[in-house]
Amino acid sequence: MNSWSPLARAILAAALGLAGLEAAAQAVYRCGSGQSTYLSDRPCGEGAPRGRLGVIGGAPQQAPTLSSSTYMPRAARASDFLPYLGAECQQMSEAIRTGPARGVRADTLADLHRDYQRRCSEDERQAREEWSRDQRLQRDARQSAQLAQKAAQDRSALERDQCYEMLRILHGKRQRAAGMNEGEKADLQRAEQTYKARCSAG
């Protein structure tokens, strides 16, 4: 009765096959006869040029090498509401998120996920609500800041236009200053002071 296991028989067969291939390999010689050259599996005749070319058969092949690094998936991006979770639920959430990248088995991750749902579902709901509320507040604050900036820009543009108009009027009055009476000169002086107070920098 044959006591060899299937694995042992497979290994033995592979070894015997390799030995057969090595035995079948033959040396090849390049021989010359007159002006012709031929190949032979036997040494060339006496006086003929000889030269061993090598062995018949395929060139020895190197065994395929496996990469030293094994591909690991990248960890998913952390949830936006993670900082709003309690400490324990944060740790469990991060363990689930980084599990595939750390090589944690799928069944282990499934158990951890079920445990997370059981312990942290309410905490996560509240965390999502708090995160959404803060997002709305931040969005409203940004919109308010943008509106305030636009209002300031519009106000600055209006003041600039008003100052330009005042300067245009002043320029015309200055040209007529020589022929003004006392009342008109007083008006010009007040206009100069108003322009200086409103439009002169510093």
Backbone as CSV, one residue per row, in Angstrom:
resi,resn,N_x,N_y,N_z,CA_x,CA_y,CA_z,C_x,C_y,C_z
1,MET,0.847,-1.202,0.000,0.000,0.000,0.000,0.878,1.245,0.000
2,ASN,0.536,2.171,-0.868,1.345,3.385,-0.980,1.021,4.314,0.179
3,SER,2.067,4.671,0.964,1.859,5.520,2.141,2.165,6.977,1.869
4,TRP,2.519,7.318,0.635,2.839,8.713,0.318,1.556,9.547,0.308
5,SER,1.642,10.703,0.874,0.507,11.629,0.834,0.463,12.301,-0.535
6,PRO,-0.697,12.869,-0.922,-0.766,13.553,-2.224,0.263,14.664,-2.355
7,LEU,0.521,15.411,-1.279,1.507,16.484,-1.350,2.899,15.932,-1.568
8,ALA,3.216,14.835,-0.854,4.539,14.238,-1.027,4.715,13.704,-2.437
9,ARG,3.658,13.073,-2.953,3.757,12.556,-4.330,3.955,13.703,-5.321
10,ALA,3.281,14.816,-5.109,3.433,15.950,-6.023,4.851,16.498,-5.986
11,ILE,5.415,16.591,-4.781,6.792,17.084,-4.664,7.766,16.126,-5.322
12,LEU,7.547,14.801,-5.114,8.429,13.801,-5.715,8.345,13.843,-7.230
13,ALA,7.138,13.980,-7.766,6.981,14.039,-9.221,7.688,15.253,-9.796
14,ALA,7.584,16.374,-9.115,8.264,17.576,-9.600,9.770,17.394,-9.593
15,ALA,10.279,16.738,-8.551,11.722,16.520,-8.476,12.193,15.587,-9.574
16,LEU,11.432,14.508,-9.829,11.807,13.579,-10.897,11.740,14.253,-12.256
17,GLY,10.746,15.087,-12.459,10.649,15.789,-13.743,11.829,16.700,-13.961
18,LEU,12.262,17.386,-12.923,13.423,18.267,-13.043,14.681,17.477,-13.350
19,ALA,14.835,16.296,-12.720,16.008,15.464,-12.993,15.993,14.972,-14.423
20,GLY,14.809,14.637,-14.938,14.723,14.182,-16.327,15.115,15.261,-17.296
21,LEU,14.706,16.486,-17.009,15.082,17.590,-17.892,16.581,17.807,-17.898
22,GLU,17.207,17.684,-16.731,18.652,17.879,-16.667,19.378,16.762,-17.400
23,ALA,18.858,15.528,-17.315,19.503,14.416,-18.007,19.364,14.544,-19.508
24,ALA,18.247,15.143,-19.954,18.026,15.262,-21.394,18.865,16.361,-22.018
25,ALA,19.374,17.268,-21.199,20.196,18.345,-21.735,21.498,17.787,-22.284
26,GLN,21.942,18.282,-23.428,23.152,17.792,-24.084,24.052,18.958,-24.442
27,ALA,25.361,18.670,-24.454,26.325,19.661,-24.911,26.276,19.770,-26.424
28,VAL,26.480,20.939,-26.947,26.470,21.187,-28.389,27.852,21.672,-28.802
29,TYR,28.344,21.134,-29.898,29.674,21.489,-30.408,29.521,22.097,-31.788
30,ARG,30.362,23.080,-32.094,30.415,23.685,-33.432,31.624,23.103,-34.142
31,CYS,31.369,22.423,-35.218,32.435,21.724,-35.939,32.582,22.305,-37.335
32,GLY,33.776,22.155,-37.892,34.029,22.642,-39.232,34.528,21.536,-40.137
33,SER,34.059,21.571,-41.388,34.499,20.609,-42.391,34.732,21.380,-43.676
34,GLY,35.991,21.611,-44.005,36.291,22.433,-45.178,35.898,23.868,-44.905
35,GLN,34.987,24.385,-45.754,34.523,25.765,-45.587,33.159,25.839,-44.906
36,SER,32.636,24.704,-44.500,31.315,24.676,-43.868,31.447,24.442,-42.374
37,THR,30.452,24.906,-41.644,30.400,24.739,-40.194,29.070,24.104,-39.829
38,TYR,29.135,23.147,-38.915,27.896,22.480,-38.504,27.923,22.271,-37.005
39,LEU,26.743,21.974,-36.440,26.599,21.712,-35.017,26.460,20.223,-34.791
40,SER,27.024,19.755,-33.683,26.975,18.323,-33.387,26.836,18.125,-31.888
41,ASP,26.157,16.995,-31.513,26.056,16.673,-30.095,27.232,15.831,-29.627
42,ARG,28.179,15.604,-30.510,29.386,14.855,-30.166,30.611,15.725,-30.437
43,PRO,31.708,15.429,-29.786,32.930,16.193,-30.073,33.283,16.121,-31.545
44,CYS,33.855,17.184,-32.081,34.212,17.230,-33.491,35.335,16.237,-33.782
45,GLY,35.495,15.925,-35.067,36.549,15.000,-35.466,37.924,15.600,-35.254
46,GLU,38.910,14.760,-35.199,40.279,15.206,-34.945,40.731,16.141,-36.046
47,GLY,41.340,17.248,-35.675,41.835,18.209,-36.654,40.839,19.279,-37.017
48,ALA,39.590,19.087,-36.655,38.570,20.089,-36.994,38.459,21.107,-35.865
49,PRO,38.120,22.331,-36.186,37.941,23.331,-35.124,36.810,22.929,-34.192
50,ARG,37.076,23.146,-32.939,36.080,22.733,-31.956,35.673,23.937,-31.101
51,GLY,34.517,23.853,-30.586,34.058,24.898,-29.666,32.729,24.516,-29.057
52,ARG,32.683,24.343,-27.791,31.443,23.952,-27.126,30.537,25.188,-27.000
53,LEU,29.329,25.029,-27.488,28.417,26.164,-27.475,27.589,26.229,-26.199
54,GLY,27.266,25.119,-25.645,26.433,25.167,-24.439,25.555,23.950,-24.327
55,VAL,24.394,24.128,-23.760,23.493,23.027,-23.472,22.191,23.231,-24.206
56,ILE,21.688,22.131,-24.824,20.395,22.194,-25.486,19.306,22.353,-24.429
57,GLY,18.307,23.117,-24.754,17.202,23.284,-23.815,17.000,24.752,-23.494
58,GLY,15.920,25.030,-22.785,15.612,26.413,-22.445,16.605,26.975,-21.451
59,ALA,16.771,28.265,-21.521,17.671,28.931,-20.585,17.090,28.842,-19.183
60,PRO,17.953,28.707,-18.199,17.437,28.622,-16.833,16.660,29.878,-16.471
61,GLN,15.527,29.665,-15.863,14.658,30.772,-15.502,14.708,31.001,-14.006
62,GLN,14.699,32.263,-13.656,14.684,32.603,-12.249,13.266,32.508,-11.713
63,ALA,13.178,32.045,-10.513,11.863,31.957,-9.895,11.318,33.359,-9.677
64,PRO,10.031,33.552,-9.950,9.460,34.889,-9.754,9.592,35.323,-8.308
65,THR,9.961,36.566,-8.150,10.135,37.103,-6.800,8.880,37.864,-6.392
66,LEU,8.501,37.718,-5.172,7.345,38.411,-4.642,7.781,39.743,-4.049
67,SER,6.952,40.729,-4.223,7.268,42.040,-3.663,7.346,41.949,-2.151
68,SER,8.338,42.644,-1.623,8.516,42.602,-0.176,7.411,43.354,0.551
69,SER,6.728,44.261,-0.166,5.659,45.024,0.465,4.309,44.527,-0.032
70,THR,3.379,44.355,0.847,2.036,43.916,0.520,1.126,45.131,0.434
71,TYR,0.286,45.164,-0.598,-0.604,46.312,-0.789,-1.598,46.396,0.360
72,MET,-1.726,47.568,0.903,-2.707,47.815,1.953,-3.529,49.028,1.538
73,PRO,-4.852,48.946,1.630,-5.681,50.089,1.235,-5.456,51.277,2.148
74,ARG,-5.667,52.460,1.603,-5.539,53.669,2.409,-6.738,53.817,3.332
75,ALA,-6.496,54.432,4.450,-7.590,54.685,5.382,-8.503,55.767,4.817
76,ALA,-9.802,55.606,5.029,-10.760,56.597,4.565,-10.598,57.894,5.354
77,ARG,-11.136,58.973,4.804,-11.063,60.266,5.491,-11.928,60.230,6.748
78,ALA,-11.445,60.838,7.800,-12.188,60.853,9.060,-13.488,61.638,8.895
79,SER,-14.515,61.227,9.617,-15.808,61.899,9.556,-15.686,63.328,10.073
80,ASP,-16.452,64.230,9.466,-16.405,65.628,9.890,-16.897,65.804,11.324
81,PHE,-17.822,64.957,11.740,-18.397,65.101,13.074,-17.595,64.364,14.140
82,LEU,-16.451,63.772,13.771,-15.668,62.986,14.724,-15.325,63.765,15.999
83,PRO,-14.896,65.045,15.913,-14.555,65.762,17.151,-15.736,65.950,18.096
84,TYR,-16.959,65.775,17.592,-18.138,65.974,18.430,-18.554,64.695,19.152
85,LEU,-17.925,63.574,18.831,-18.223,62.312,19.502,-17.550,62.263,20.868
86,GLY,-18.084,61.385,21.732,-17.414,61.132,22.986,-16.103,60.399,22.756
87,ALA,-15.245,60.380,23.776,-13.900,59.812,23.622,-13.948,58.345,23.204
88,GLU,-14.806,57.544,23.851,-14.865,56.117,23.524,-15.349,55.900,22.099
89,CYS,-16.385,56.629,21.708,-16.919,56.474,20.354,-15.929,56.995,19.314
90,GLN,-15.160,58.019,19.651,-14.115,58.480,18.740,-13.101,57.375,18.483
91,GLN,-12.681,56.706,19.543,-11.696,55.635,19.399,-12.243,54.491,18.557
92,MET,-13.500,54.109,18.794,-14.098,53.022,18.020,-14.257,53.421,16.557
93,SER,-14.679,54.663,16.314,-14.843,55.134,14.937,-13.515,55.128,14.187
94,GLU,-12.457,55.568,14.850,-11.141,55.578,14.224,-10.621,54.159,14.003
95,ALA,-10.924,53.248,14.924,-10.499,51.860,14.742,-11.171,51.246,13.523
96,ILE,-12.450,51.555,13.314,-13.167,51.053,12.132,-12.606,51.692,10.866
97,ARG,-12.343,52.994,10.922,-11.872,53.712,9.728,-10.500,53.227,9.271
98,THR,-9.605,53.024,10.217,-8.224,52.655,9.870,-8.004,51.153,9.835
99,GLY,-9.047,50.374,10.160,-8.886,48.922,10.217,-8.369,48.299,8.931
100,PRO,-8.985,48.574,7.768,-8.491,47.963,6.527,-7.031,48.293,6.244
101,ALA,-6.610,49.532,6.517,-5.216,49.913,6.271,-4.267,49.230,7.243
102,ARG,-4.778,48.807,8.389,-3.945,48.113,9.368,-4.016,46.601,9.226
103,GLY,-4.783,46.129,8.220,-4.859,44.695,7.978,-5.803,43.953,8.901
104,VAL,-6.738,44.654,9.517,-7.707,43.996,10.396,-8.665,43.167,9.555
105,ARG,-8.965,41.974,10.002,-9.824,41.061,9.253,-11.233,41.613,9.134
106,ALA,-11.906,41.192,8.040,-13.244,41.711,7.760,-14.236,41.320,8.843
107,ASP,-14.153,40.086,9.357,-15.109,39.675,10.382,-14.887,40.454,11.680
108,THR,-13.628,40.761,11.977,-13.339,41.568,13.165,-13.896,42.980,13.015
109,LEU,-13.742,43.552,11.816,-14.297,44.881,11.566,-15.815,44.871,11.654
110,ALA,-16.436,43.797,11.158,-17.898,43.701,11.224,-18.371,43.669,12.675
111,ASP,-17.673,42.912,13.516,-18.031,42.865,14.937,-17.857,44.238,15.587
112,LEU,-16.753,44.913,15.248,-16.500,46.232,15.813,-17.555,47.231,15.365
113,HIS,-17.981,47.117,14.110,-19.004,48.023,13.593,-20.340,47.794,14.303
114,ARG,-20.695,46.541,14.531,-21.939,46.255,15.254,-21.873,46.797,16.684
115,ASP,-20.730,46.634,17.304,-20.562,47.150,18.663,-20.662,48.675,18.677
116,TYR,-20.104,49.302,17.645,-20.178,50.763,17.542,-21.626,51.216,17.387
117,GLN,-22.382,50.532,16.531,-23.781,50.894,16.339,-24.572,50.751,17.637
118,ARG,-24.256,49.730,18.383,-24.985,49.488,19.628,-24.652,50.547,20.678
119,ARG,-23.392,50.927,20.773,-22.965,51.839,21.827,-23.041,53.313,21.437
120,CYS,-22.835,53.599,20.161,-22.576,54.990,19.769,-23.598,55.579,18.804
121,SER,-24.667,54.861,18.484,-25.611,55.388,17.497,-26.237,56.702,17.969
122,GLU,-26.621,56.777,19.242,-27.222,58.004,19.763,-26.179,59.119,19.853
123,ASP,-24.988,58.763,20.285,-23.909,59.752,20.357,-23.599,60.300,18.973
124,GLU,-23.603,59.437,17.978,-23.326,59.896,16.612,-24.437,60.801,16.109
125,ARG,-25.679,60.471,16.419,-26.792,61.323,15.985,-26.638,62.736,16.548
126,GLN,-26.338,62.828,17.831,-26.150,64.143,18.443,-24.924,64.858,17.874
127,ALA,-23.870,64.091,17.618,-22.658,64.693,17.048,-22.939,65.265,15.663
128,ARG,-23.707,64.541,14.864,-24.058,65.039,13.526,-24.881,66.326,13.631
129,GLU,-25.821,66.369,14.574,-26.646,67.562,14.734,-25.800,68.759,15.167
130,GLU,-24.897,68.532,16.115,-24.041,69.628,16.574,-23.130,70.118,15.455
131,TRP,-22.588,69.182,14.687,-21.721,69.573,13.573,-22.508,70.374,12.537
132,SER,-23.737,69.921,12.222,-24.561,70.634,11.246,-24.910,72.031,11.748
133,ARG,-25.220,72.153,13.047,-25.545,73.467,13.604,-24.342,74.401,13.521
134,ASP,-23.178,73.902,13.870,-21.973,74.734,13.792,-21.660,75.126,12.355
135,GLN,-21.910,74.214,11.418,-21.690,74.546,10.013,-22.613,75.675,9.570
136,ARG,-23.880,75.616,10.009,-24.817,76.692,9.661,-24.375,78.020,10.261
137,LEU,-23.956,77.988,11.523,-23.506,79.219,12.175,-22.287,79.806,11.466
138,GLN,-21.354,78.948,11.096,-20.168,79.430,10.388,-20.534,79.985,9.015
139,ARG,-21.468,79.305,8.342,-21.901,79.795,7.033,-22.596,81.148,7.159
140,ASP,-23.458,81.283,8.173,-24.137,82.570,8.385,-23.131,83.668,8.726
141,ALA,-22.124,83.316,9.519,-21.110,84.309,9.882,-20.324,84.758,8.652
142,ARG,-20.003,83.802,7.781,-19.280,84.173,6.550,-20.134,85.074,5.666
143,GLN,-21.420,84.740,5.547,-22.302,85.560,4.722,-22.444,86.966,5.302
144,SER,-22.559,87.048,6.631,-22.664,88.365,7.265,-21.397,89.185,7.033
145,ALA,-20.254,88.520,7.136,-18.989,89.223,6.911,-18.879,89.701,5.467
146,GLN,-19.347,88.881,4.533,-19.299,89.278,3.130,-20.224,90.464,2.862
147,LEU,-21.424,90.428,3.470,-22.357,91.541,3.287,-21.802,92.824,3.893
148,ALA,-21.189,92.698,5.075,-20.605,93.880,5.713,-19.463,94.450,4.875
149,GLN,-18.661,93.565,4.298,-17.556,94.029,3.460,-18.074,94.746,2.221
150,LYS,-19.132,94.195,1.622,-19.695,94.833,0.434,-20.303,96.192,0.782
151,ALA,-20.980,96.259,1.931,-21.564,97.537,2.346,-20.476,98.584,2.572
152,ALA,-19.366,98.154,3.176,-18.260,99.090,3.402,-17.661,99.552,2.079
153,GLN,-17.553,98.639,1.128,-17.019,99.019,-0.182,-17.953,99.990,-0.896
154,ASP,-19.267,99.724,-0.796,-20.234,100.632,-1.428,-20.195,102.010,-0.769
155,ARG,-20.081,102.023,0.560,-20.033,103.301,1.278,-18.771,104.083,0.909
156,SER,-17.666,103.371,0.787,-16.419,104.032,0.413,-16.507,104.605,-0.995
157,ALA,-17.144,103.839,-1.897,-17.289,104.335,-3.268,-18.181,105.573,-3.314
158,LEU,-19.253,105.567,-2.497,-20.150,106.725,-2.468,-19.432,107.958,-1.924
159,GLU,-18.680,107.786,-0.847,-17.937,108.913,-0.273,-16.904,109.438,-1.257
160,ARG,-16.282,108.534,-1.996,-15.289,108.972,-2.982,-15.955,109.800,-4.080
161,ASP,-17.136,109.374,-4.516,-17.848,110.125,-5.551,-18.291,111.493,-5.029
162,GLN,-18.748,111.521,-3.767,-19.174,112.801,-3.187,-18.001,113.772,-3.070
163,CYS,-16.852,113.255,-2.651,-15.673,114.116,-2.531,-15.227,114.637,-3.894
164,TYR,-15.348,113.788,-4.891,-14.970,114.235,-6.231,-15.886,115.367,-6.689
165,GLU,-17.187,115.230,-6.393,-18.130,116.275,-6.786,-17.871,117.571,-6.013
166,MET,-17.583,117.468,-4.712,-17.268,118.662,-3.914,-16.019,119.355,-4.444
167,LEU,-15.013,118.572,-4.827,-13.781,119.159,-5.342,-14.025,119.856,-6.670
168,ARG,-14.909,119.269,-7.482,-15.219,119.902,-8.770,-15.880,121.260,-8.554
169,ILE,-16.806,121.324,-7.584,-17.486,122.588,-7.294,-16.510,123.608,-6.709
170,LEU,-15.642,123.127,-5.810,-14.643,124.022,-5.221,-13.721,124.608,-6.281
171,HIS,-13.337,123.782,-7.229,-12.432,124.256,-8.272,-13.074,125.397,-9.064
172,GLY,-14.362,125.272,-9.342,-15.055,126.348,-10.057,-15.148,127.616,-9.228
173,LYS,-15.411,127.485,-7.926,-15.500,128.659,-7.059,-14.150,129.337,-6.907
174,ARG,-13.093,128.546,-6.818,-11.757,129.135,-6.672,-11.404,129.996,-7.881
175,GLN,-11.832,129.555,-9.039,-11.542,130.335,-10.242,-12.285,131.679,-10.249
176,ARG,-13.393,131.762,-9.511,-14.176,133.014,-9.463,-13.928,133.788,-8.174
177,ALA,-12.968,133.351,-7.381,-12.764,133.971,-6.060,-12.419,135.457,-6.146
178,ALA,-11.710,135.849,-7.181,-11.281,137.255,-7.284,-12.468,138.206,-7.405
179,GLY,-13.559,137.777,-8.013,-14.713,138.664,-8.199,-15.822,138.432,-7.207
180,MET,-15.563,137.656,-6.146,-16.613,137.360,-5.174,-16.791,138.502,-4.191
181,ASN,-18.027,138.651,-3.704,-18.269,139.566,-2.599,-17.979,138.848,-1.290
182,GLU,-18.177,139.538,-0.181,-17.830,138.968,1.113,-18.643,137.716,1.432
183,GLY,-19.922,137.732,1.095,-20.776,136.565,1.371,-20.332,135.345,0.578
184,GLU,-19.998,135.559,-0.693,-19.551,134.440,-1.534,-18.207,133.901,-1.064
185,LYS,-17.337,134.812,-0.599,-16.046,134.360,-0.077,-16.229,133.531,1.192
186,ALA,-17.219,133.910,2.017,-17.499,133.137,3.232,-18.016,131.745,2.868
187,ASP,-18.866,131.672,1.845,-19.359,130.363,1.384,-18.210,129.502,0.868
188,LEU,-17.280,130.111,0.140,-16.132,129.369,-0.377,-15.277,128.835,0.765
189,GLN,-15.112,129.678,1.799,-14.302,129.241,2.931,-14.952,128.052,3.655
190,ARG,-16.283,128.120,3.828,-16.978,127.005,4.478,-16.888,125.728,3.639
191,ALA,-16.979,125.886,2.321,-16.877,124.721,1.437,-15.482,124.100,1.509
192,GLU,-14.473,124.962,1.615,-13.103,124.460,1.748,-12.946,123.657,3.041
193,GLN,-13.511,124.170,4.132,-13.403,123.481,5.417,-14.162,122.145,5.405
194,THR,-15.329,122.160,4.787,-16.121,120.921,4.711,-15.389,119.860,3.898
195,TYR,-14.836,120.272,2.786,-14.101,119.319,1.951,-12.890,118.770,2.699
196,LYS,-12.179,119.650,3.405,-10.997,119.214,4.135,-11.367,118.230,5.239
197,ALA,-12.472,118.503,5.940,-12.877,117.629,7.041,-13.370,116.275,6.534
198,ARG,-14.037,116.266,5.407,-14.648,115.030,4.928,-13.746,114.226,4.007
199,CYS,-12.929,114.904,3.243,-12.244,114.204,2.155,-10.726,114.179,2.260
200,SER,-10.133,115.018,3.090,-8.673,115.019,3.167,-8.217,113.888,4.076
201,ALA,-7.294,113.080,3.594,-6.764,111.971,4.394,-5.964,112.506,5.553
202,GLY,-6.108,111.862,6.725,-5.360,112.264,7.908,-5.960,113.479,8.543
